[in-house]
Amino acid sequence: MGTKLNLSGVVSESIVDGPGIRMTIFTQGCPHHCKGCHNPETWAFEPKHPGDVDKILNIAVSNPILQGMTFSGGEPFCQAEGLAELAEKCHEHGLNVMSYTGYTFEELLAGEKKHPEWIRLLKNLDYLVDGPFVLEERSLMLLFRGSRNQRFLDVPESLKQGKAVSVDEDTLYEGTKTRG
């Protein structure tokens, strides 16, 4: 048995939560409580649906059309240790990994001393949509984002440069990035 996660739900095949066909894991628990949140039922931190990293991985790798996995919420970085483990295992099987977060990339980096698990998760992501959902900035025209303040980031390049680097959306589908 693998590490346990507290989940709100799982979508086994999604085309709206990142590039390609992906499994989306919705974590339970969020400190942000964004006005107009898409998933307010995920705010409470009480246990909802127990998830097992190894079982989730086995389901994902048994689906030959999946290209990646997305962590959504709730706030995935509240369960960063377990999700980092899952992300590492996804990469071993050729799946790319994306996460949403209400924190900014800069806040995640600044929290390294208090939350080293945040950095472990960041280092195992290919893509990150960062920043809180802001209802006044809402737009239906953004790729994988809900509000204009949110950024769609290339995490390996952002970590390499030490600053947020946006995904080149024009070339995104020329070859959906996969580590492995």
HELIX and SHEET records of a PDB file:
HELIX    1   1 PRO A   40  THR A   42  5                                   3    
HELIX    2   2 VAL A   53  VAL A   61  1                                   9    
HELIX    3   3 PRO A   76  GLN A   79  5                                   4    
HELIX    4   4 ALA A   80  GLU A   92  1                                  13    
HELIX    5   5 PHE A  105  ALA A  110  1                                   6    
HELIX    6   6 PRO A  116  LYS A  123  1                                   8    
HELIX    7   7 LEU A  135  GLU A  137  5                                   3    
HELIX    8   8 VAL A  155  GLN A  161  1                                   7    
HELIX    9   9 LEU A  172  GLU A  174  5                                   3    
SHEET    1   A 7 HIS A  49  ASP A  52  0                                        
SHEET    2   A 7 LYS A   4  SER A  14 -1                                        
SHEET    3   A 7 ARG A  22  THR A  27 -1                                        
SHEET    4   A 7 GLY A  68  SER A  72  1                                        
SHEET    5   A 7 ASN A  96  TYR A 100  1                                        
SHEET    6   A 7 TYR A 127  ASP A 130  1                                        
SHEET    7   A 7 ARG A 151  ASP A 154 -1                                        
END                                                                             
